[in-house]
């Protein structure tokens, strides 16, 4: 025979107790709740952001960053040999951190080169216009 279900099981008694609520700050209305159409305000910004993401410079920066990160990971090396289970996790975490630093440095160098090229082109254009 099947047991009769009761409402006082061990699991349900623990779930029924709720933590007392602490008084907090009052929740204010957001822009959309006040009737402001946020999609109309952000339409130009989102379109500009999408165009920026599709630009060749951003694609080039991502490629440079990915290459630098892969090089840093390969340089650090991964292997299953380790003193303990936790040592491998620390080593992998350090490798990922170094890969992120390498990617950021590569992006910085690439952007610096781009700005230098733009400055040089601007100076040569001003010199040609002055003649």
Residue pairs with C-beta under 8 A, 6 or more apart in sequence:
31 38
32 38
52 58
57 114
60 110
61 107
61 110
61 111
64 106
64 107
64 110
65 103
65 104
65 106
65 107
66 103
67 106
68 99
68 102
68 103
68 105
68 106
69 99
69 100
69 102
69 103
70 99
71 102
72 95
72 98
72 99
72 101
72 102
72 103
73 95
73 96
73 99
76 91
76 94
76 95
76 98
76 99
77 95
78 92
78 95
80 88
82 88
82 91
